[in-house]
Amino acid sequence: MDTADDSAPTEGRPPLIETRQAEAWFARTHPADYARWDRAVLIADLSDDGETYDRLHRETVTLWREHRDDPLPVEEHRTVELAQAIAWLGDRHDAAWVRANVLTVDAAEHERDEETLIRSWRAHRDEPELPGRVVGYVSSLARAREARFEQATNWHRLHDPAGHTEWSRRRDYADTIGDEWADDGRLLRHWYTQHPAATRRTPETPTRDAAQTGTSRTVRQTAGASPFATPELDAGHGPARSL
């Protein structure tokens, strides 16, 4: 069954940007119910039952809107919000953000990425499409992270050729793209321990006021803060292997 884009949802079917968030919320807050729902969606899709397919998605979006702000245990709250925020980015940008977030040098930078994304998602989750400034930020972050990773790789190849060969071999045999990226993150952090004061150019990120009011005012992050979107990972704008 063809998938509609965010700006032109199929009649009777909720906008894809809402469906993605609803599914992410449903899968993590009610996993058993979600598994049954997912099977029903698959059956409707395979049997070309468009009416049932659309109804199941409408019901899920309605459930999400009614209960998405229900209180959750502290340990689950951030995980559920982050999953919705990544789903909100959509297929053209979610993998780019995840890749950039993997290429962080420490826990503080990793957490800043998540806080920035979640804050933007909270402010814009009900809009009909992803704001352009969020797209720009994701792209800038990813380009900056990839440039820094290239710097780390070049240093590693020059200063530890045996270790670089071992890293390349392990990366080539990774079972999933998640494993491959984890290897990249380890190499980056090893480089960073040798260059803790390495200069990192970071993109501009919307201020809190801009996120809330829709203005385009931006603020420069401090040195060492996060820079999101690598070039397309494949023709489908996502990783070729599962995360």
N, C-alpha and C positions, 0 to 999 in steps of 0.2 A: 504494500500500500504506500503510495507516494506521501512524502512529508511536506507539509506546507511551510513556507517561511514565516518569520515573525511578523512581518508587516502585512501579510495577506492570508490570514487564517481561513481554512475551509469553512464554509457555512455549516453551522451546527457543531463545529469543533472549536474549543477554546484556543486562544493564541498559543503558539508553540512556546513562547517565553514563559508563560504561566504553567504550561504542562510540564516543562522540564523542572521547574522549581517544585511543583506539586509532587512529582514522582520522587525527587530527591528527598523531600520531607517524609513522604509516605514510606519509602523503603527503609528509612532509619528509625522512624518512630513506631511503625507497625509492620515489622518485617514479614510475619506470617501472613497477614492480610494482604500485604503487597505481593507476595509470591503468588497467592491465589489470583489476585487482580492481574498480574502480569501474564499468567497462563491464559486467563480469559481474553485478554487483549490479543495474545498470540493466536488463539483459536479464531477470534473474530477476523483478524488480519488474514490468516491463511484461507479462511472460508469466504473472504471478500464480503464480509458482513459489515458494511460501512456504518449502518445505523447503530449497531451494538458497539462498534469501535469508538464512534464519536460519543455515545452515551457514557461509556466507561471513563473516557477522559474528562467529560464535563463533570461527572460525579466526583472524580478525584480532585479536580480543581476546586469544586465547591467545598469539599471536605477540607482541603488545604486552607482555603480562605477562612473557614469557620474556626479552625483549630491550630493554625500555624503559630499563634502566639500563646498557646497553652503553656503553662509552666512545665519545665523539664528539670530533671536532676542536673545539678551543676556540671557534672562530668560529661553529660550528653549535650548540653545546651550549645556549646561552641561547635561541637562536631556537626550537629544538625544544621546550624546556621551556615557553617562553612560549606557543607555539601550543597545547600540551596544556592549560596552565592556563586559557587563554581558552575552549577547547572545554569544559573542565570546568564553567565557569560556566553553560553551556547557553543556549538561545535566548532566555530571558527576561532574561538579565543580561549576555551577552557583548557585545552591541552597546552597552549602556550603559557598560560598562567601557572599551571602545575609544573611545567618544565622550569620556568623562572624561579618558582618557589623551591624546587629541588636544588637549584644552583645558588643557595645562600651559604654564607660563610660561618654563621653562628646562629644560636637559638633566637637571639634578639632580632636579627634581620628576618628570620623565618616568621617570627610572630608579628613583626611590623607588616609584612606582606599580607598576612591573614587579616589583621585589624583593618588595613586600608580597604581590602576587598569587601569585608563584611560591612564596614561603615557605608561604603558606596551602595552596596546591595540594599541595606536597610532603607536608605534614602530614596532609591529608585525602583524597588522591586515591583511596584504596581504600574510602571510606565509601559507603554505598548512595545517599546524596543529598547535595546541597550543604548545608553547615552553615548554620543560620539566622543566625549572627553574620557570616558572609561575605556573605550576602544583604543584611543590614543595612548592612554597611560599603560595599558597592557602591552601594546606594541613597543613603547619606549623601554619599559622594564625588561622585556625579553631581549631586545637588542643589546641593552647594556649588560645583561647577565651573560649573553653569549659572547660578547666581546671580552669580558673578564675571564670566562672559561677558556677562550682561545689563548689568552695571555698565560693562564695557568698551565694549559697543555703544552705550549711552546717551552715554558720554563722547565716543566717536568721532562720533556723529551731531551732537552739540552743537559740538565743537571743530574738526571737519574735515568739514563737510557735503558738499563736493565729493568728497573721498576716500570718504566713506561711501556716496554715491550710486554711485560706481564699484565699490566693494566689493559693494554689493547687486546690481548688474547682473551682475557676474562670478559671484557666488554663484548667482543665478537660472539662469545658463546652464551651470552645472557639469554635466559628463557623468555623474558618479557621485556618490554620497553621500560617498565618500572625498575627492573634489575639493572638495566643498562644505564638509566639515568642515576640510579643510586651510586653506581661506580663513578659516574661523572662528578657527583657531589662530593664523594670521598677524595677524589683527586684535587678538586677545587679547594677543599678545606685543608688538605695537606699543603698545598701551595700557600694558602693564606697564613698558615702557622709560620712560614718562612718570610712572609711579607705582610705583617699585621697592619702596617701603615699604608698599604697600597692605595693609591688614589682611585676612587670609583666615581665616575660621573653618573648622577642619578637624574631621572626625569622629574618633571613637576607633577605634583599630585593635587587634586582639588582640595581646597580648605573645607573645614566643617561647614562654614556658611555657604560656600558654593555648592556643596553636596545637597544642602537642605533647600536652597532657594533656586537652584538651577542656573546661577550665574557662572561665568567662566573664569572668575578670579582664582589664581593659583598661588601657591607658595613654594619656594625652593626648600627641599628637604636638607637637613644637615648632613655633613660628610659622614659616610658610613651607613646612611639609611638605604632603604630598599630602592633599586631601580625597578613590564610584562611582555611578548609575541615573537617567537622565533619565526623565521620564514616558514611557510606552510610545511607541516611535517609530512604530508602526502597529498595526493590530489583531492582527498576528501576533507582536508583541513583538520586532520586529527592523526594521532599515532597509528602506525600500521599494525601494531600489536597492542594487546590489551594492557591497561595499567594494572 
